[in-house]
Amino acid sequence: MEAMKFLYSIVQFSPFPNRFEYVNVGVIVFDSVHERVAVKNSHDFSRVRRFFGDVNTVFLKNALHDFSERVNFHFLRSNVLSQAKVEEFNSKRADLFRLTSLNAVAGSDVELVAAKLFGELVLWEAHPKKIERINTLLTSAFREAGVLSLLDKRPEPIHLDQYGVTLQADYGYQNGVYNLIDAARFDNPQRGLAEAGKRILEGKALSEMIGKRLIVVGEFGDQPDNFVDNLREDFERVGSKLFRLEEVNELSAEIRSTGH
């Protein structure tokens, strides 16, 4: 198929527009010939958090979607696509988002072009370094809290005959019942749910068959609060406990007061 000339703009975000500090969070490609607009928005706001600190990622995701819908509606109504139109669109909105200047790009399919530009201009920035192991993060958090010396490191593995698996926890401590502490990632929606189900079954077997308690410290990424709260209730129903990685200080206080 013969290459066509499209125009694209990067969607940028800033909670402080007056500072002129923005982060790329999306790409919009305009196909004027066929009156189509292709939109690719970020679902990973880790770079936003590195620039601007803690943000409500659920709100940001919804606001970005609404902004893209407004762009789509505004420019499809116009017969002329120009830099002046982009500047007019930006000027009418004291918004968290803005469109950059229009740039030309060649391609045969507007959706494929949008995906390619998104990978080059947004994803490349959003993933600049390797994800650190969750076990390493847990160890660092316990070290900073000053409780590593109160914990058994890599306690004896426990075979759960009921499920035919062996549980090797990161740490353990005694406070009337022996607690096994393990780290887990729940930041991917599908894999996170599968991981949670596995941990809940392990916690249930530990409590009912062996009389021990499983404590899981999780990294949840951009997962919404209700996802975490619902999982926490599921863990508690089987005699286990669930903490966010950011809640290690709360767990550490319990270890200091009751561990022996």
Residue pairs with C-beta under 8 A, 6 or more apart in sequence:
1 108
1 109
2 108
3 106
3 107
3 108
4 31
4 33
4 106
4 107
4 108
5 104
5 105
5 106
6 29
6 30
6 31
6 104
6 105
6 106
6 107
6 110
6 113
7 29
7 30
7 32
7 81
7 102
7 103
7 104
7 105
8 27
8 28
8 29
8 30
8 102
8 103
8 105
8 113
8 114
8 117
9 27
9 28
9 30
9 86
9 99
9 100
9 101
9 102
9 103
10 24
10 26
10 27
10 28
10 99
10 100
10 121
10 122
11 24
11 25
11 26
11 27
11 28
11 41
11 64
11 67
11 68
11 71
11 97
11 98
11 99
12 22
12 23
12 24
12 25
12 97
12 98
12 99
12 100
13 22
13 23
13 25
13 48
13 60
13 64
13 96
13 97
14 20
14 21
14 22
14 23
14 52
14 96
14 98
15 52
15 55
15 96
16 52
17 94
17 95
17 96
17 98
21 51
22 98
23 47
23 48
23 51
23 52
23 125
24 42
24 121
24 122
24 125
25 41
25 42
25 45
25 48
25 64
25 97
25 122
26 39
26 40
26 41
26 42
26 64
26 68
26 118
26 122
27 39
27 40
27 114
27 117
27 118
27 121
27 122
28 37
28 38
28 39
28 40
28 68
28 71
28 99
28 114
29 37
29 38
29 105
29 110
29 113
29 114
29 117
30 36
30 37
30 75
30 81
30 102
30 110
31 37
31 38
31 110
32 81
34 110
35 76
36 110
37 71
37 72
37 75
37 76
37 110
38 110
38 111
38 113
38 114
39 68
39 71
39 72
39 114
40 114
40 115
40 117
40 118
40 122
41 61
41 64
41 65
41 68
42 64
42 122
42 123
42 126
43 61
43 222
44 123
44 126
44 127
44 222
45 55
45 57
45 60
45 61
45 126
45 222
46 126
46 127
46 221
47 125
47 126
47 128
48 55
48 60
49 55
57 222
58 222
58 224
60 96
61 222
63 96
63 97
64 97
67 95
67 96
67 97
71 89
71 99
74 89
75 81
75 85
75 89
78 85
81 102
82 102
83 101
83 102
86 99
86 101
86 102
89 99
90 98
90 99
105 113
105 117
107 113
107 116
134 183
134 184
134 185
134 218
134 219
134 245
135 170
135 183
137 183
137 219
137 245
138 170
138 171
138 181
138 183
138 217
138 245
138 248
139 148
139 170
141 217
141 245
141 248
142 148
142 151
142 171
142 248
142 252
145 248
145 249
145 252
146 252
147 252
147 255
147 256
147 259
150 173
150 255
150 256
150 259
151 171
151 172
151 173
151 181
151 255
151 259
152 171
152 172
152 173
153 170
153 171
154 168
154 169
154 170
154 171
155 169
155 171
155 172
155 180
157 166
157 167
157 168
158 166
158 167
158 180
158 206
158 210
158 212
159 165
159 166
159 167
160 166
160 167
160 202
160 205
160 206
160 209
161 209
162 205
162 209
163 201
163 202
163 205
165 202
167 180
167 182
167 202
167 206
167 214
169 180
169 181
169 182
169 214
170 181
170 182
170 183
171 180
171 181
171 182
172 178
172 179
172 180
172 181
173 179
173 181
173 255
173 259
174 259
174 260
175 254
175 255
175 258
175 259
175 260
176 258
177 211
177 212
177 213
178 212
178 213
179 212
179 213
179 214
179 215
180 206
180 212
180 213
180 214
180 215
181 215
181 216
181 217
181 251
182 199
182 214
182 215
182 216
182 217
183 216
183 217
183 218
183 219
183 245
184 195
184 196
184 199
184 216
184 217
184 218
184 219
185 191
185 192
185 195
185 218
185 219
186 192
186 193
186 195
186 196
186 218
186 219
186 220
186 221
186 223
186 227
186 228
186 231
187 219
187 220
187 221
187 222
187 223
188 221
189 223
192 220
192 223
196 231
196 234
199 214
199 216
199 235
199 240
200 234
200 235
200 238
200 240
202 214
203 213
203 214
203 216
203 235
203 238
203 239
203 240
204 238
204 239
204 240
206 212
206 213
206 214
206 239
206 240
207 213
207 214
207 238
207 239
207 240
208 239
213 239
213 240
213 241
214 240
214 241
215 240
215 241
215 242
215 243
215 251
216 235
216 240
216 241
216 242
216 243
217 243
217 244
217 245
217 247
217 248
217 251
218 228
218 242
218 243
218 244
218 245
219 244
219 245
220 227
220 228
220 244
220 245
228 242
228 244
231 242
232 242
235 241
235 242
236 242
243 250
243 251
